[in-house]
Amino acid sequence: SRPSRSSSLRMLLDSNGGVEELQGLCNEGDGLSKTVRKTPRLFKIGGLAAVPASAALGFLLTPSSRIAASAVGSAITGIAGLVGKSKIDAATEAAAKPAIAQAIVDLGVDDEGVADKIRGVKAEFDVADEDFDVMCGSIYERYLMGMVKNPIAKTGELKELGQLRSALDMDNLSVGEAHAAAAREFYRQTCLFTPEEDLEDPGHPDRMSIDKFLFLSERAFRQGGETDEAFKYEMSRVAKAFGLKLDEALDRVAEVAEPFYRRALASTRNKLETGQVSGDMLFRARKSLGIDEQTASDLHVAAYNDEIKVLLGKDTEEELDPATLKFADGAMDRLNMLKEVLGLSETEADYEIQNEATELFQATALKSMNDAIAG
């Protein structure tokens, strides 16, 4: 039977596209590079201009038997000839990148030892600094592309991407290059199968993946401490890769970020009386998500208004008699507590209460007037 929609959603939420992408990378490479990856030091013998393919392959196939190695080597010599030292160096470097990926797959980006493991790969394969930086950038690109193949954005991915950057020891320039390159490749692959008109639909999975890419990029640049000028440059490059202007891209980023903050506000209301929420927690959430102060203020007022409706019993589609609406005992204490956590002023809070309770006040006043007339 086909999986239910809820089970499919859980699979998407639980999957780690970045790790899955690196698992695929671990299996890439030709026969020589895979062999080099298993025994890199064997192929890093300085001063050799060439290594007989028969000797190398024969030794690897039967390292414990010189006779068998000689026999296998003799059989291969006529076909393979000599493998030049440059060929072996290239194979060694090609094998290093999957080894980096394997270290991340095995340990995870959050492991304290992953950075040391990656540096160990550099030393083991004797890769030059500049070449190793390029490899690390490529690993980051693949991981990022794997992440956005799952269109559902998760706040934990922000931390995950930062941990990956730290493990690979990448600076701001390298991160910017990786995001721009990944954006171009991801858009190229997406457009092979998805028409442009589908990418205009905010609910289409590929459009959601692009918006998620923009969100992760914006957060990576901001959290990396880029100057405003550098941020605009890097973000514009990513936006351009998707055929967007910077302002359009930032609008899409906000559309991804705001629902996360709304959920944080809903959680604040649910846990209000537990002592587990505070204004500082909301501030950290805003900083993590990139929610600006004006947007946060609007969302705080909306959350406060929603709470008033709940406390009045107005959170229903049923038609209600205004005369039956009332605040239960303790409601005003709860609203005062929420007001403090949300950082609302007395004026803002009073306005929202009066606006939602107007019908109640009017109904109460009318009832009092009618009672007085009835004598």
C-alpha positions, 0 to 999 in steps of 0.5 A, spaced: 500 500 500 502 507 498 504 511 504 500 516 507 501 523 507 503 524 514 508 518 514 511 521 507 511 528 511 515 524 517 520 521 512 521 528 509 522 531 516 527 525 519 531 525 512 538 528 512 539 530 505 546 533 506 548 526 509 545 522 503 548 526 498 555 525 501 554 518 502 553 518 494 559 522 493 563 516 497 561 511 492 564 516 486 571 515 483 574 510 478 578 504 480 584 507 481 582 513 485 578 508 489 584 503 490 588 509 492 583 511 497 584 505 501 592 505 501 594 513 500 601 512 503 603 507 498 602 511 492 605 517 495 612 515 494 616 521 493 621 521 487 618 516 483 617 518 475 613 512 474 610 506 477 608 500 473 601 499 473 602 491 473 607 492 480 602 496 483 595 492 481 599 486 482 601 488 489 595 490 491 591 484 489 596 479 493 600 483 497 602 477 501 604 473 495 610 476 491 610 470 486 602 471 485 603 479 485 609 477 479 604 473 475 598 478 476 603 484 474 606 480 468 599 479 465 597 486 466 603 489 463 602 488 456 595 492 457 596 497 462 603 499 461 606 505 466 601 509 470 605 516 470 606 519 477 602 525 475 596 520 474 597 517 481 597 524 484 591 526 480 588 519 483 590 521 490 587 527 490 580 525 487 580 519 492 581 525 498 574 528 497 570 522 498 575 520 504 573 527 507 565 526 505 566 519 509 569 522 515 563 527 515 558 521 514 561 517 519 562 522 525 556 527 523 558 535 523 556 535 530 561 531 532 567 534 536 572 530 532 570 531 525 574 537 524 581 533 526 578 527 522 578 532 516 585 535 517 587 528 518 585 526 511 589 532 508 595 529 511 594 522 509 593 524 502 598 529 502 594 534 499 596 541 498 593 547 502 589 550 496 587 544 493 584 541 499 580 548 500 577 547 493 575 540 495 572 542 502 568 547 498 566 542 493 564 538 499 560 544 502 556 545 495 554 537 495 551 537 502 548 544 501 544 541 495 542 535 498 539 539 504 535 543 499 532 537 495 528 536 501 523 542 500 521 542 508 525 547 511 528 546 518 531 551 523 536 545 525 539 546 518 541 553 520 546 550 526 548 544 521 550 548 516 554 552 521 557 546 524 559 543 517 563 550 515 566 550 522 568 542 520 571 544 513 574 550 516 571 555 511 572 562 511 567 567 508 569 568 501 569 560 501 562 560 503 560 565 498 563 561 492 560 555 495 553 558 495 553 561 488 556 555 485 551 550 488 545 555 486 547 555 479 548 547 479 541 546 483 537 551 478 540 548 472 538 541 475 531 543 477 530 547 470 531 540 466 525 537 469 521 543 472 517 548 467 518 556 469 511 557 471 511 551 476 517 555 479 512 561 480 507 557 484 509 558 492 506 551 493 510 547 488 516 543 491 521 545 487 519 552 488 520 551 496 526 548 495 529 554 492 526 558 497 529 554 502 536 555 499 535 562 499 533 562 506 539 558 508 544 562 504 541 569 507 542 566 514 549 563 512 552 570 510 549 574 516 551 569 521 558 569 518 559 576 520 559 579 513 559 586 512 552 589 509 556 590 502 559 583 502 552 581 504 549 584 498 554 582 493 554 574 496 546 574 496 545 578 489 550 572 486 545 567 489 539 571 487 542 572 480 543 564 479 535 563 480 533 569 476 531 573 481 533 580 484 536 581 491 529 584 493 525 579 491 530 574 494 529 577 501 522 577 500 522 569 499 527 569 505 522 572 509 516 568 507 520 562 509 523 565 516 516 568 519 512 561 519 518 559 524 517 565 528 510 564 529 511 557 531 515 560 536 510 565 539 505 559 539 509 555 543 511 561 548 503 562 549 502 554 550 508 554 555 507 561 558 505 559 565 511 554 566 517 559 567 520 556 561 519 562 556 522 569 556 523 575 552 530 573 551 528 566 548 524 570 543 530 575 542 535 569 540 530 566 536 529 572 532 536 573 531 537 566 529 531 566 524 533 573 521 526 576 523 527 584 523 524 588 529 518 591 525 516 584 523 517 581 530 513 587 533 507 586 528 507 578 529 507 579 537 501 584 537 498 578 532 500 573 538 497 577 543 491 578 539 490 571 538 491 570 546 485 575 547 480 571 543 482 565 546 481 567 553 474 571 551 472 564 547 472 567 540 477 562 537 471 559 534 467 559 527 461 559 531 456 565 531 456 567 538 452 572 543 456 578 545 453 578 551 456 571 553 463 573 552 467 574 558 474 573 561 475 568 566 478 569 572 486 569 572 485 571 564 488 578 565 494 576 569 495 571 564 495 577 559 499 581 563 504 576 563 504 575 556 505 582 554 511 582 558 514 576 555 512 579 548 515 586 550 508 590 548 507 597 551 501 598 555 498 602 550 499 596 545 496 591 550 490 596 552 488 597 544 488 590 543 484 588 549 479 594 547 478 592 540 476 585 541 472 586 548 468 592 545 462 587 543 462 585 550 462 592 553 457 594 549 453 588 550 454 589 558 452 596 557 446 594 553 444 589 558 445 594 564 440 599 561 435 595 559 435 592 566 434 599 569 429 601 564 425 595 566 426 597 573 
